[in-house]
Amino acid sequence: MKLLAKTLEATVIARPVPTTENPQHLCLDKGYDYADCQVEAIDNGYIPHIRSRGEEQAEKEKHPDKKARRWVVEVCHSWLNRFRKILVRFEKKRTHHLGLLAIACAYIVFKRAEIF
């Protein structure tokens, strides 16, 4: 919540200018359910979509069979967390750790493509 303004300002990729026909949306979870975050998103030209606290729990009660959608980053992190050597970092050198990350990512891609 406190770093939202700095994160939005530090966007590396130049985004298109928002127009009425093609507005820019910003989806955030309930950790950003504060008035300051709403204002910051609007000031940066985004239409905020922030889940309120308790909204997800109420939706689970209405539709118990519906699975929650996970963000792409969360899915990728859960795939990498299956490798204990990465989850618990024993390597002190950055290059060794990055090498293990590259091997794990390559293994995941090959398994997903069913090449093995």
C-alpha positions in Angstrom: 0.0 0.0 0.0 2.8 2.4 0.9 4.8 1.7 -2.3 2.0 1.9 -4.8 2.8 5.4 -5.9 6.5 4.6 -6.4 5.6 1.4 -8.2 3.3 3.2 -10.6 5.9 5.9 -11.3 8.6 3.4 -11.9 6.9 1.6 -14.7 9.6 0.6 -17.2 7.5 0.0 -20.3 5.9 3.1 -21.8 2.2 2.6 -21.7 -0.3 4.0 -24.2 -2.0 7.2 -23.4 -5.4 6.4 -21.9 -8.4 7.5 -23.9 -12.1 7.3 -23.4 -12.3 4.5 -26.0 -9.3 2.6 -24.6 -8.9 3.3 -20.8 -6.1 1.9 -18.6 -7.3 -0.5 -15.9 -5.4 -1.4 -12.7 -6.4 -4.6 -10.9 -5.3 -4.9 -7.2 -6.1 -7.2 -4.4 -7.6 -6.5 -1.0 -4.2 -5.4 0.4 -4.7 -2.1 -1.5 -8.3 -1.5 -0.3 -7.5 2.0 1.0 -8.7 5.4 -0.2 -5.1 6.6 -0.8 -4.6 3.7 -3.2 -7.8 4.6 -5.1 -6.7 8.2 -5.4 -3.2 7.3 -6.4 -4.5 5.0 -9.2 -6.9 7.7 -10.5 -4.1 10.3 -10.4 -1.9 8.1 -12.5 -4.7 7.7 -15.2 -5.9 4.2 -14.2 -9.4 2.9 -13.5 -8.9 1.0 -10.2 -10.4 -2.4 -9.7 -9.6 -3.2 -6.1 -11.3 -6.1 -4.3 -12.7 -5.0 -0.9 -12.0 -7.0 2.2 -14.5 -9.9 2.7 -15.6 -9.8 -1.0 -13.7 -13.0 -1.9 -15.0 -14.9 1.1 -18.6 -13.9 0.3 -18.1 -15.0 -3.3 -16.8 -18.4 -2.0 -20.0 -18.8 0.0 -22.2 -18.1 -3.0 -20.3 -20.3 -5.4 -18.4 -23.0 -3.4 -17.3 -25.0 -6.5 -15.7 -22.0 -8.3 -12.0 -21.9 -8.1 -10.2 -18.6 -7.5 -8.3 -17.2 -10.4 -4.6 -16.9 -9.7 -2.3 -14.2 -11.1 0.4 -15.4 -13.5 3.1 -14.4 -11.1 1.6 -16.4 -8.3 1.4 -19.5 -10.5 5.0 -19.1 -11.6 6.2 -18.7 -8.0 4.3 -21.8 -6.9 6.0 -23.8 -9.7 9.4 -22.6 -8.6 8.6 -23.3 -4.9 8.5 -27.0 -5.7 12.3 -26.9 -6.0 13.6 -27.0 -2.5 17.0 -25.8 -3.6 15.4 -22.6 -4.8 12.8 -22.3 -2.0 15.5 -22.5 0.7 18.4 -20.6 -0.7 21.7 -22.3 0.3 23.8 -20.6 -2.4 25.6 -17.5 -1.3 26.7 -16.4 -4.8 24.1 -14.7 -7.0 25.4 -16.4 -10.1 24.9 -19.9 -8.7 21.3 -19.0 -7.6 20.5 -17.5 -11.0 21.9 -20.6 -12.6 19.6 -22.8 -10.5 16.6 -20.6 -11.4 17.4 -20.9 -15.1 17.6 -24.7 -14.8 14.3 -24.8 -12.8 12.6 -22.6 -15.4 13.9 -24.7 -18.3 12.7 -27.9 -16.5 9.2 -26.4 -16.0 9.0 -25.3 -19.6 10.0 -28.7 -20.9 7.6 -30.5 -18.5 4.7 -28.1 -19.6 5.5 -28.8 -23.2 5.7 -32.5 -22.5 8.9 -33.0 -24.3 10.3 -35.4 -21.8 
